[in-house]
Amino acid sequence: MSQTNQQGVPEELRQLVADVMDVEEESVTDEAHFIEDLGVDSLMALEIMVALEKRYRVKFTEPELRKITCMRNVYELLEAKQAGTGG
């Protein structure tokens, strides 16, 4: 992944998720809860998962999808997937 901000989440990843959610990148903070804070529903969660799978060439399981609740979790899960350790 590319350039990171002070919290360690790559801006490229944050922009991808913000684009799928159709929200401003600044509102997708590391700890903002996707459902409670950003209004993500199950369909949008699937869209986020598909976008991540396509962009980073990984596959998520259903239990892993449930872990995608904030940017920090997305980043940690992607790092584990790319390192080959699963989620």
N, CA, C and O atoms as a Tinker XYZ file with bonds, in Angstrom:
   348  protein
     1  N      0.842000   -1.174000    0.000000    73     2
     2  CA     0.000000    0.000000    0.000000    64     1     3
     3  C      0.885000    1.233000    0.000000    63     2     4     5
     4  O      2.078000    1.143000    0.288000    81     3
     5  N      0.327000    2.348000   -0.311000    73     3     6
     6  CA     1.134000    3.541000   -0.540000    64     5     7
     7  C      1.153000    4.477000    0.658000    63     6     8     9
     8  O      1.109000    4.035000    1.806000    81     7
     9  N      1.219000    5.768000    0.383000    73     7    10
    10  CA     1.384000    6.814000    1.394000    64     9    11
    11  C      0.411000    6.669000    2.559000    63    10    12    13
    12  O     -0.779000    6.420000    2.367000    81    11
    13  N      0.939000    6.831000    3.771000    73    11    14
    14  CA     0.106000    6.717000    4.966000    64    13    15
    15  C      0.002000    8.072000    5.646000    63    14    16    17
    16  O      0.838000    8.956000    5.457000    81    15
    17  N     -1.058000    8.209000    6.447000    73    15    18
    18  CA    -1.197000    9.428000    7.238000    64    17    19
    19  C     -0.650000    9.157000    8.632000    63    18    20    21
    20  O     -0.049000    8.108000    8.866000    81    19
    21  N     -0.852000   10.090000    9.560000    73    19    22
    22  CA    -0.279000    9.943000   10.881000    64    21    23
    23  C     -0.805000    8.721000   11.640000    63    22    24    25
    24  O     -0.110000    8.207000   12.517000    81    23
    25  N     -1.999000    8.249000   11.327000    73    23    26
    26  CA    -2.539000    7.086000   12.021000    64    25    27
    27  C     -2.072000    5.770000   11.395000    63    26    28    29
    28  O     -2.275000    4.709000   11.985000    81    27
    29  N     -1.455000    5.817000   10.220000    73    27    30
    30  CA    -0.939000    4.606000    9.617000    64    29    31
    31  C     -1.828000    4.000000    8.544000    63    30    32    33
    32  O     -1.392000    3.073000    7.862000    81    31
    33  N     -3.038000    4.474000    8.365000    73    31    34
    34  CA    -3.919000    3.948000    7.323000    64    33    35
    35  C     -3.582000    4.653000    6.012000    63    34    36    37
    36  O     -3.619000    5.882000    5.950000    81    35
    37  N     -3.253000    3.898000    4.963000    73    35    38
    38  CA    -2.906000    4.526000    3.687000    64    37    39
    39  C     -4.040000    5.388000    3.138000    63    38    40    41
    40  O     -5.207000    4.999000    3.183000    81    39
    41  N     -3.687000    6.546000    2.626000    73    39    42
    42  CA    -4.690000    7.452000    2.054000    64    41    43
    43  C     -5.414000    6.798000    0.879000    63    42    44    45
    44  O     -6.606000    7.025000    0.674000    81    43
    45  N     -4.695000    5.996000    0.117000    73    43    46
    46  CA    -5.292000    5.288000   -1.020000    64    45    47
    47  C     -6.446000    4.396000   -0.556000    63    46    48    49
    48  O     -7.494000    4.345000   -1.199000    81    47
    49  N     -6.249000    3.699000    0.558000    73    47    50
    50  CA    -7.277000    2.826000    1.120000    64    49    51
    51  C     -8.452000    3.656000    1.635000    63    50    52    53
    52  O     -9.610000    3.322000    1.382000    81    51
    53  N     -8.161000    4.720000    2.345000    73    51    54
    54  CA    -9.213000    5.584000    2.876000    64    53    55
    55  C    -10.051000    6.176000    1.735000    63    54    56    57
    56  O    -11.276000    6.252000    1.834000    81    55
    57  N     -9.380000    6.595000    0.649000    73    55    58
    58  CA   -10.080000    7.175000   -0.503000    64    57    59
    59  C    -10.977000    6.141000   -1.173000    63    58    60    61
    60  O    -12.099000    6.461000   -1.565000    81    59
    61  N    -10.501000    4.916000   -1.310000    73    59    62
    62  CA   -11.299000    3.845000   -1.906000    64    61    63
    63  C    -12.584000    3.620000   -1.115000    63    62    64    65
    64  O    -13.670000    3.553000   -1.691000    81    63
    65  N    -12.458000    3.505000    0.193000    73    63    66
    66  CA   -13.625000    3.263000    1.050000    64    65    67
    67  C    -14.562000    4.473000    1.014000    63    66    68    69
    68  O    -15.779000    4.304000    0.942000    81    67
    69  N    -14.020000    5.676000    1.063000    73    67    70
    70  CA   -14.853000    6.885000    1.005000    64    69    71
    71  C    -15.607000    6.957000   -0.321000    63    70    72    73
    72  O    -16.776000    7.342000   -0.350000    81    71
    73  N    -14.946000    6.589000   -1.411000    73    71    74
    74  CA   -15.600000    6.607000   -2.721000    64    73    75
    75  C    -16.775000    5.634000   -2.765000    63    74    76    77
    76  O    -17.841000    5.967000   -3.283000    81    75
    77  N    -16.582000    4.440000   -2.227000    73    75    78
    78  CA   -17.672000    3.453000   -2.206000    64    77    79
    79  C    -18.830000    3.953000   -1.356000    63    78    80    81
    80  O    -19.994000    3.784000   -1.720000    81    79
    81  N    -18.510000    4.570000   -0.224000    73    79    82
    82  CA   -19.543000    5.087000    0.678000    64    81    83
    83  C    -20.177000    6.378000    0.158000    63    82    84    85
    84  O    -21.241000    6.786000    0.624000    81    83
    85  N    -19.521000    7.011000   -0.800000    73    83    86
    86  CA   -19.955000    8.302000   -1.337000    64    85    87
    87  C    -19.997000    9.362000   -0.226000    63    86    88    89
    88  O    -20.969000   10.102000   -0.075000    81    87
    89  N    -18.898000    9.401000    0.546000    73    87    90
    90  CA   -18.749000   10.398000    1.606000    64    89    91
    91  C    -17.388000   11.076000    1.443000    63    90    92    93
    92  O    -16.532000   10.609000    0.692000    81    91
    93  N    -17.209000   12.178000    2.158000    73    91    94
    94  CA   -15.925000   12.869000    2.140000    64    93    95
    95  C    -14.870000   11.997000    2.822000    63    94    96    97
    96  O    -15.136000   11.361000    3.842000    81    95
    97  N    -13.684000   11.981000    2.248000    73    95    98
    98  CA   -12.593000   11.178000    2.793000    64    97    99
    99  C    -12.315000   11.518000    4.264000    63    98   100   101
   100  O    -11.990000   10.633000    5.056000    81    99
   101  N    -12.444000   12.802000    4.626000    73    99   102
   102  CA   -12.161000   13.236000    6.001000    64   101   103
   103  C    -13.116000   12.614000    7.020000    63   102   104   105
   104  O    -12.768000   12.485000    8.193000    81   103
   105  N    -14.311000   12.229000    6.585000    73   103   106
   106  CA   -15.271000   11.638000    7.526000    64   105   107
   107  C    -14.980000   10.168000    7.810000    63   106   108   109
   108  O    -15.526000    9.593000    8.751000    81   107
   109  N    -14.122000    9.565000    6.998000    73   107   110
   110  CA   -13.771000    8.159000    7.188000    64   109   111
   111  C    -12.498000    8.106000    8.034000    63   110   112   113
   112  O    -11.409000    7.816000    7.537000    81   111
   113  N    -12.668000    8.394000    9.324000    73   111   114
   114  CA   -11.534000    8.353000   10.241000    64   113   115
   115  C    -11.227000    6.912000   10.607000    63   114   116   117
   116  O    -12.015000    6.010000   10.324000    81   115
   117  N    -10.084000    6.699000   11.233000    73   115   118
   118  CA    -9.677000    5.345000   11.592000    64   117   119
   119  C    -10.692000    4.653000   12.499000    63   118   120   121
   120  O    -10.914000    3.448000   12.384000    81   119
   121  N    -11.302000    5.416000   13.397000    73   119   122
   122  CA   -12.187000    4.827000   14.394000    64   121   123
   123  C    -13.674000    5.034000   14.115000    63   122   124   125
   124  O    -14.506000    4.519000   14.862000    81   123
   125  N    -14.031000    5.770000   13.066000    73   123   126
   126  CA   -15.455000    5.986000   12.749000    64   125   127
   127  C    -16.104000    4.641000   12.419000    63   126   128   129
   128  O    -15.658000    3.927000   11.521000    81   127
   129  N    -17.148000    4.312000   13.150000    73   127   130
   130  CA   -17.858000    3.052000   12.937000    64   129   131
   131  C    -18.686000    3.173000   11.666000    63   130   132   133
   132  O    -19.489000    4.096000   11.524000    81   131
   133  N    -18.488000    2.241000   10.748000    73   131   134
   134  CA   -19.142000    2.330000    9.447000    64   133   135
   135  C    -20.668000    2.366000    9.556000    63   134   136   137
   136  O    -21.318000    3.139000    8.853000    81   135
   137  N    -21.237000    1.546000   10.420000    73   135   138
   138  CA   -22.696000    1.475000   10.524000    64   137   139
   139  C    -23.235000    2.620000   11.380000    63   138   140   141
   140  O    -24.105000    3.373000   10.941000    81   139
   141  N    -22.718000    2.750000   12.600000    73   139   142
   142  CA   -23.255000    3.733000   13.541000    64   141   143
   143  C    -22.923000    5.171000   13.167000    63   142   144   145
   144  O    -23.771000    6.054000   13.298000    81   143
   145  N    -21.689000    5.419000   12.699000    73   143   146
   146  CA   -21.262000    6.789000   12.425000    64   145   147
   147  C    -21.461000    7.211000   10.969000    63   146   148   149
   148  O    -21.727000    8.380000   10.690000    81   147
   149  N    -21.330000    6.255000   10.038000    73   147   150
   150  CA   -21.350000    6.602000    8.621000    64   149   151
   151  C    -22.552000    6.047000    7.862000    63   150   152   153
   152  O    -22.671000    6.267000    6.657000    81   151
   153  N    -23.442000    5.332000    8.546000    73   151   154
   154  CA   -24.681000    4.866000    7.926000    64   153   155
   155  C    -24.537000    3.767000    6.896000    63   154   156   157
   156  O    -25.369000    3.655000    5.995000    81   155
   157  N    -23.497000    2.951000    7.009000    73   155   158
   158  CA   -23.302000    1.853000    6.065000    64   157   159
   159  C    -24.324000    0.760000    6.340000    63   158   160   161
   160  O    -24.519000    0.354000    7.486000    81   159
   161  N    -24.984000    0.282000    5.269000    73   159   162
   162  CA   -25.894000   -0.852000    5.409000    64   161   163
   163  C    -25.217000   -2.107000    4.861000    63   162   164   165
   164  O    -24.079000   -2.040000    4.396000    81   163
   165  N    -25.898000   -3.244000    4.910000    73   163   166
   166  CA   -25.281000   -4.510000    4.503000    64   165   167
   167  C    -24.889000   -4.517000    3.033000    63   166   168   169
   168  O    -23.863000   -5.093000    2.671000    81   167
   169  N    -25.685000   -3.888000    2.186000    73   167   170
   170  CA   -25.361000   -3.834000    0.762000    64   169   171
   171  C    -24.094000   -3.010000    0.528000    63   170   172   173
   172  O    -23.233000   -3.400000   -0.261000    81   171
   173  N    -23.984000   -1.878000    1.212000    73   171   174
   174  CA   -22.795000   -1.058000    1.053000    64   173   175
   175  C    -21.570000   -1.770000    1.616000    63   174   176   177
   176  O    -20.474000   -1.636000    1.072000    81   175
   177  N    -21.745000   -2.523000    2.697000    73   175   178
   178  CA   -20.629000   -3.298000    3.253000    64   177   179
   179  C    -20.124000   -4.301000    2.218000    63   178   180   181
   180  O    -18.917000   -4.495000    2.076000    81   179
   181  N    -21.040000   -4.933000    1.502000    73   179   182
   182  CA   -20.633000   -5.858000    0.438000    64   181   183
   183  C    -19.908000   -5.121000   -0.681000    63   182   184   185
   184  O    -18.933000   -5.632000   -1.231000    81   183
   185  N    -20.376000   -3.929000   -1.019000    73   183   186
   186  CA   -19.715000   -3.130000   -2.048000    64   185   187
   187  C    -18.288000   -2.777000   -1.621000    63   186   188   189
   188  O    -17.364000   -2.821000   -2.433000    81   187
   189  N    -18.117000   -2.431000   -0.359000    73   187   190
   190  CA   -16.782000   -2.132000    0.159000    64   189   191
   191  C    -15.901000   -3.374000    0.044000    63   190   192   193
   192  O    -14.756000   -3.290000   -0.400000    81   191
   193  N    -16.434000   -4.517000    0.444000    73   191   194
   194  CA   -15.679000   -5.760000    0.390000    64   193   195
   195  C    -15.246000   -6.079000   -1.046000    63   194   196   197
   196  O    -14.090000   -6.427000   -1.284000    81   195
   197  N    -16.175000   -5.960000   -2.002000    73   195   198
   198  CA   -15.867000   -6.251000   -3.404000    64   197   199
   199  C    -14.797000   -5.294000   -3.921000    63   198   200   201
   200  O    -13.877000   -5.714000   -4.622000    81   199
   201  N    -14.912000   -4.016000   -3.581000    73   199   202
   202  CA   -13.917000   -3.027000   -4.021000    64   201   203
   203  C    -12.541000   -3.361000   -3.457000    63   202   204   205
   204  O    -11.537000   -3.261000   -4.163000    81   203
   205  N    -12.493000   -3.758000   -2.190000    73   203   206
   206  CA   -11.222000   -4.131000   -1.564000    64   205   207
   207  C    -10.644000   -5.388000   -2.220000    63   206   208   209
   208  O     -9.445000   -5.466000   -2.485000    81   207
   209  N    -11.507000   -6.364000   -2.474000    73   207   210
   210  CA   -11.047000   -7.604000   -3.110000    64   209   211
   211  C    -10.464000   -7.336000   -4.498000    63   210   212   213
   212  O     -9.420000   -7.881000   -4.858000    81   211
   213  N    -11.140000   -6.501000   -5.264000    73   211   214
   214  CA   -10.652000   -6.178000   -6.614000    64   213   215
   215  C     -9.352000   -5.391000   -6.561000    63   214   216   217
   216  O     -8.396000   -5.717000   -7.265000    81   215
   217  N     -9.315000   -4.362000   -5.736000    73   215   218
   218  CA    -8.145000   -3.482000   -5.696000    64   217   219
   219  C     -6.911000   -4.172000   -5.139000    63   218   220   221
   220  O     -5.809000   -3.993000   -5.658000    81   219
   221  N     -7.089000   -4.962000   -4.081000    73   219   222
   222  CA    -5.940000   -5.556000   -3.399000    64   221   223
   223  C     -5.762000   -7.043000   -3.697000    63   222   224   225
   224  O     -4.863000   -7.685000   -3.154000    81   223
   225  N     -6.623000   -7.588000   -4.561000    73   223   226
   226  CA    -6.531000   -8.985000   -5.009000    64   225   227
   227  C     -6.468000   -9.962000   -3.837000    63   226   228   229
   228  O     -5.570000  -10.798000   -3.737000    81   227
   229  N     -7.448000   -9.823000   -2.963000    73   227   230
   230  CA    -7.608000  -10.723000   -1.822000    64   229   231
   231  C     -9.048000  -11.229000   -1.826000    63   230   232   233
   232  O     -9.891000  -10.697000   -2.547000    81   231
   233  N     -9.325000  -12.233000   -1.040000    73   231   234
   234  CA   -10.694000  -12.735000   -0.863000    64   233   235
   235  C    -11.017000  -12.722000    0.623000    63   234   236   237
   236  O    -10.205000  -13.124000    1.455000    81   235
   237  N    -12.218000  -12.254000    0.939000    73   235   238
   238  CA   -12.671000  -12.218000    2.322000    64   237   239
   239  C    -13.723000  -13.285000    2.554000    63   238   240   241
   240  O    -14.533000  -13.573000    1.674000    81   239
   241  N    -13.706000  -13.866000    3.738000    73   239   242
   242  CA   -14.738000  -14.808000    4.139000    64   241   243
   243  C    -15.869000  -14.028000    4.804000    63   242   244   245
   244  O    -15.712000  -12.849000    5.122000    81   243
   245  N    -16.997000  -14.683000    5.011000    73   243   246
   246  CA   -18.112000  -14.009000    5.672000    64   245   247
   247  C    -17.754000  -13.545000    7.088000    63   246   248   249
   248  O    -18.094000  -12.423000    7.463000    81   247
   249  N    -17.074000  -14.384000    7.885000    73   247   250
   250  CA   -16.668000  -13.887000    9.215000    64   249   251
   251  C    -15.740000  -12.669000    9.136000    63   250   252   253
   252  O    -15.810000  -11.780000    9.985000    81   251
   253  N    -14.880000  -12.627000    8.128000    73   251   254
   254  CA   -13.995000  -11.476000    7.966000    64   253   255
   255  C    -14.792000  -10.232000    7.596000    63   254   256   257
   256  O    -14.475000   -9.132000    8.050000    81   255
   257  N    -15.816000  -10.398000    6.780000    73   255   258
   258  CA   -16.670000   -9.274000    6.404000    64   257   259
   259  C    -17.258000   -8.615000    7.646000    63   258   260   261
   260  O    -17.383000   -7.391000    7.700000    81   259
   261  N    -17.615000   -9.411000    8.632000    73   259   262
   262  CA   -18.191000   -8.871000    9.872000    64   261   263
   263  C    -17.197000   -8.023000   10.655000    63   262   264   265
   264  O    -17.595000   -7.194000   11.473000    81   263
   265  N    -15.897000   -8.229000   10.406000    73   263   266
   266  CA   -14.861000   -7.460000   11.095000    64   265   267
   267  C    -14.648000   -6.084000   10.471000    63   266   268   269
   268  O    -14.018000   -5.218000   11.076000    81   267
   269  N    -15.175000   -5.879000    9.256000    73   267   270
   270  CA   -14.964000   -4.615000    8.553000    64   269   271
   271  C    -15.956000   -3.589000    9.090000    63   270   272   273
   272  O    -16.993000   -3.325000    8.481000    81   271
   273  N    -15.615000   -3.014000   10.247000    73   271   274
   274  CA   -16.524000   -2.070000   10.911000    64   273   275
   275  C    -15.957000   -0.662000   11.006000    63   274   276   277
   276  O    -16.693000    0.286000   11.279000    81   275
   277  N    -14.640000   -0.516000   10.780000    73   275   278
   278  CA   -14.004000    0.799000   10.785000    64   277   279
   279  C    -12.715000    0.714000    9.971000    63   278   280   281
   280  O    -12.262000   -0.385000    9.650000    81   279
   281  N    -12.121000    1.853000    9.635000    73   279   282
   282  CA   -10.922000    1.867000    8.800000    64   281   283
   283  C     -9.772000    1.091000    9.419000    63   282   284   285
   284  O     -9.049000    0.383000    8.717000    81   283
   285  N     -9.600000    1.219000   10.717000    73   283   286
   286  CA    -8.500000    0.506000   11.362000    64   285   287
   287  C     -8.650000   -1.000000   11.157000    63   286   288   289
   288  O     -7.667000   -1.683000   10.871000    81   287
   289  N     -9.872000   -1.525000   11.301000    73   287   290
   290  CA   -10.102000   -2.948000   11.097000    64   289   291
   291  C     -9.860000   -3.355000    9.645000    63   290   292   293
   292  O     -9.292000   -4.415000    9.380000    81   291
   293  N    -10.288000   -2.518000    8.712000    73   291   294
   294  CA   -10.065000   -2.794000    7.291000    64   293   295
   295  C     -8.575000   -2.898000    7.025000    63   294   296   297
   296  O     -8.118000   -3.842000    6.382000    81   295
   297  N     -7.824000   -1.937000    7.516000    73   295   298
   298  CA    -6.384000   -1.899000    7.289000    64   297   299
   299  C     -5.700000   -3.121000    7.901000    63   298   300   301
   300  O     -4.871000   -3.760000    7.252000    81   299
   301  N     -6.044000   -3.443000    9.140000    73   299   302
   302  CA    -5.426000   -4.586000    9.811000    64   301   303
   303  C     -5.764000   -5.890000    9.104000    63   302   304   305
   304  O     -4.904000   -6.758000    8.955000    81   303
   305  N     -7.013000   -6.035000    8.667000    73   303   306
   306  CA    -7.423000   -7.241000    7.948000    64   305   307
   307  C     -6.695000   -7.357000    6.615000    63   306   308   309
   308  O     -6.230000   -8.437000    6.251000    81   307
   309  N     -6.596000   -6.245000    5.884000    73   307   310
   310  CA    -5.866000   -6.264000    4.609000    64   309   311
   311  C     -4.395000   -6.595000    4.811000    63   310   312   313
   312  O     -3.818000   -7.364000    4.042000    81   311
   313  N     -3.793000   -6.025000    5.828000    73   311   314
   314  CA    -2.379000   -6.330000    6.105000    64   313   315
   315  C     -2.195000   -7.821000    6.373000    63   314   316   317
   316  O     -1.253000   -8.435000    5.872000    81   315
   317  N     -3.099000   -8.401000    7.166000    73   315   318
   318  CA    -3.011000   -9.829000    7.474000    64   317   319
   319  C     -3.202000  -10.666000    6.203000    63   318   320   321
   320  O     -2.482000  -11.640000    5.986000    81   319
   321  N     -4.168000  -10.285000    5.369000    73   319   322
   322  CA    -4.416000  -11.009000    4.114000    64   321   323
   323  C     -3.195000  -10.950000    3.200000    63   322   324   325
   324  O     -2.780000  -11.962000    2.636000    81   323
   325  N     -2.627000   -9.755000    3.060000    73   323   326
   326  CA    -1.497000   -9.588000    2.152000    64   325   327
   327  C     -0.245000  -10.282000    2.683000    63   326   328   329
   328  O      0.634000  -10.662000    1.909000    81   327
   329  N     -0.165000  -10.446000    4.002000    73   327   330
   330  CA     0.966000  -11.155000    4.589000    64   329   331
   331  C      0.746000  -12.663000    4.565000    63   330   332   333
   332  O      1.642000  -13.440000    4.896000    81   331
   333  N     -0.469000  -13.068000    4.164000    73   331   334
   334  CA    -0.776000  -14.477000    4.070000    64   333   335
   335  C     -1.181000  -15.132000    5.367000    63   334   336   337
   336  O     -1.170000  -16.358000    5.476000    81   335
   337  N     -1.543000  -14.325000    6.359000    73   335   338
   338  CA    -1.896000  -14.876000    7.664000    64   337   339
   339  C     -3.401000  -14.895000    7.902000    63   338   340   341
   340  O     -3.843000  -15.235000    8.999000    81   339
   341  N     -4.194000  -14.537000    6.899000    73   339   342
   342  CA    -5.641000  -14.533000    7.072000    64   341   343
   343  C     -6.093000  -13.394000    7.941000    63   342   344   345
   344  O     -5.380000  -12.403000    8.101000    81   343
   345  N     -7.321000  -13.532000    8.528000    73   343   346
   346  CA    -7.847000  -12.435000    9.312000    64   345   347
   347  C     -8.177000  -12.748000   10.673000    63   346   348
   348  O     -8.631000  -11.876000   11.414000    81   347
